[in-house]
Amino acid sequence: MRLSLRFVLPLAIALALIAYAVQPLVDKLTLRWFMRDLEIRATLVANTASEPLADLVQANAQQRMLAYFNRLTVDERLYAIGFCDAETGRLTATRTFPREIDCKTLTQGRMATPHVLDSSHGALHVSAANVEADLRPLGRLVLVHDLSFAQRRSDETKRYVFLFLIALGGIVSLITVVVAQLSWRGWVQGTRAILRGEGLLRPSERILTPELRPIERDLRALVRDLESEYRPRDASQIPWSAETLRAILRGELNGEEILVVSNREPYIHVRRGTEIEVHQPASGLVTALEPVMRACSGTWIAHGSGNADREVVDEHDRVGVPPERPIYRIRRVWLSPEEEAGYYYGFSNEGLWPLCHIAHVRPVFRPGDWKQYVAVNEKFARAVVKEARRPDPIVLVQDYHLALAPKMIRDALPDATVITFWHIPWPNPEAFGILPWRQEVLEGLLGSSILGFHTRFHVNNFVDTVDRYIEARVDREALTVTLGGRETAVKRYPISIDWPPAAAAGLPDAKTCRERVRARYQIARDTMIGLGVDRLDYTKGILERLNAVERLFELEPSWIGRFSFVQIGAPTRSSIGEYQQFEAAVRALAQRINERFARGKWLPIVLRIEHVEPPEVYEHFRAVDVCFVSSLHDGMNLVAKEFVAARDDERGVLVLSQFTGAARELPEALVVNPYDMDQCAAALHLALTMPEAEVRDRMRTMRRLVSGFNVYRWAGRMLLDAATMRRRGRVSPNTSGVIVPLRRGGIRA
Ligand code: F6P
């Protein structure tokens, strides 16, 4: 309706203007028509009247002549009639005869006839005809026609022309609108869809009529050209930031909603007495994804594990976060103690975790745990389907807790783009082969459109594992796996942190942080400080680290009393026996070393076993001389990158395990084998004695890398790949890439 008005109104106005503009033309034309008409009439009247008039003149019957004239002027158009006698010059005329007409000038032929006379009555048409008897001129008959009649007719004509044009305009525009309406919606939607890069070719949404398809093709080609012009060819050319990520979402993915699904939630609500506190868990996954979600908004589906989590959610189990200024929302999934025991503690952390980390802890696989793992994966997949507002959301599935969810999500939402990221290492096929449900786990993961790992090594291990254990098509060139007609791209996306890190915002300079940390642990001014920050996990090499510190004191006793090592350990998975024993072992080792080397107030090891919030962790990073990351096996290890990010003073040395993904990106760290105690001790010594210039050079280079290869790049590259995949999917949604050979007599269906 609005469209019709928008179209009809301007058209009517245009036609009115046209009518107005042609008005003088219409006047002129109608006047000419009427003049010609009057002349014909006048001739006719003159011819008809001349004979009776001649009789009356010859009979000198002036009164009868007048009566005759009055009869004639009954015709409304004939205004006046007069006769000018040729002999006497006398005028016999009706009362209405205009005074301006002078018989003398008329009979002497000095007045042109016919002509228009502008009289006090208005415009009059004056014509004269000779009246004769036996070829003898008797005088002239003067016929005066009323031209206001012509004017009235002209006005009427104009009105009709105007109304005609309006009616014509209305009819034309209505026909146009009806026709346009039929194709307009399709056109607009089609054009928009093309500009968004969406598939008009998607069969369920086919909206263009066949005749518009060539235009669609051209538009698509144009958009593709524009896109390729606009988009840098290489992700390394893009300066990655939260804004870049938002731009990718808006531009490449048409602002589509992002759903993240993970076991761990980014904010945990905990009740302390009457207060509810909000904590951010110590988790690499959370560290990486939280800034991504701040940039992208959307929904993060995760296990509600805080004891006050239920108190803050709405009726849909959702809560807006970050608490101080909600940007995205958490949709909490509730697990029973049995589910948590079997799925999280059991299969995930006593089975898959040690299976994937070479830390020499035996994995435990219990059928009961597996059952819960399957059920909880289904629960998460159902939550994803429920939260999805469209049939084709982008779902970012996180980590080893949810290995089965990708397939479950894709089965329920076949048009979804499922990007799964495996945050931990992937073992070689032999190691993975001991998993009793290896086929189910592999098939679950192959429900993903994209499956990401931190390193090429883990990508290769996964592809080898698939090749070894399931019937799937593996393309080692393209690094894709096709199972049941579904293709999964297996890719390397090294994870990272936000830059600049939000947790460091508002922190004082390194000097002040150093003073605060010294004061907190009562560390003297002349004592150098080392730092370790981890979850209390056996994969982190904390025991090896403390052993290396002890070895340093043995090998370089000059450090006794001059170097303290602060170890922050966040308790984790505490109901698992292995973790309880590990915590006990760490406490015991620290105590033993302290008992052996402590002098007065000085402690070689400061052990702090508790959860510390990110800003305080960053304060520590800024304060210390050396940070020691000694994981026995780690997918990436973000503590290393956080330390680098915190050091805007370009001080501090990183000692880094060669078994972390981070070691491949940060060779300027002192890279060590955590199992080699002497080497680690030597690295600590080297770090503490490194010339300032070298410290600065190494830190500067590492900072350059982490700033560019930040978490926005990690997420952005995955989303760009997803966008490409979605575009390709739309171009050929029905073809499996297999071209059926032609047969004589027709094409095989
Ligand atoms: O390293 C993989 C990872 O998922 C990390 O992101 C996280 O730090 C940890 O494992 C999981 O810890 P949690 O069991 O406390 O969630």
Residues whose N, C-alpha, C, O or C-beta is under 5 A from the ligand:
A	BS01	F6P	R264 A282 S283 G284 L285 V286 D399 H423 I424 T572
